[in-house]
């Protein structure tokens, strides 16, 4: 474990029998996240495993029509996001691939995704104290596996936030390499009024963990490159949100009270 910058801590881990096993206890990982810090887990995923997720997703998207209707949260779809979120007023420009019905995919592609998403799911269960599986459950929170592409030429995700529960901790797994596959664009956060930029700190296979109610964003990719939806170059990540899409949406006011909530939680624990 090493603090590589203010509020950024890297933790080594290995893949053992399909599980992400960190060098410190799962409870310690969660404690560091809640302090709060940005914790980067060096997962140990093989590069070829991560590249297969990108290649498989691109092949699947090539034969799957783009979704244009409002999200239904009960299917597998991909959408070119180019709008401003109504509630949070966060502008966004990226291509997401969402696999709510991941278990309904064809055998080969499902296994390609689960080779990564299953260990990530089990890791989330281990640090949050849950025991959740994949599958759509209307009226209850469930997993929404996503593979997101930030193309070169100005893709980004504006500053936004989420309710802390039931997700508790956000997870962003890097599927390709900064400085090689892309040269700009990373996830930023606000901690104790300090701007924390992770660009350049996250390598291929690294998984960023963050307290889910921290304000955060994805910085733009370089405008020196020409934008194209069809160019696979750029930043690729996988995330694993856990929420009930039919529940009350996030408040339209940024949760600046999160730091006070942390203090109160520590006082109660004492």
Secondary structure, DSSP 4 states (H G I P E B T S, - for coil): -EEEETTEEEEEEEEETTEEEESS-HHHHHHHHHTT-EEEEE----HHHHHHHHHHHHHHHHTSPPP-SPP-SSSEEEEEEEEE-TTT--EEEEEEEEETTGGGS-HHHHHHHHHHHHHHHHHHHHHHT----SS--TTS-EEEEEEEEEETTT-EEEEE---STTT-EEEEEE-S-BTTTBSS--EEEEETTEEEE-TTTPPTTEEEEEETTS-EEEPPPPTTSPP-TT---EEEEEEEEEE-TTSPPPPSS--TTHHHHHHHHHHHH-
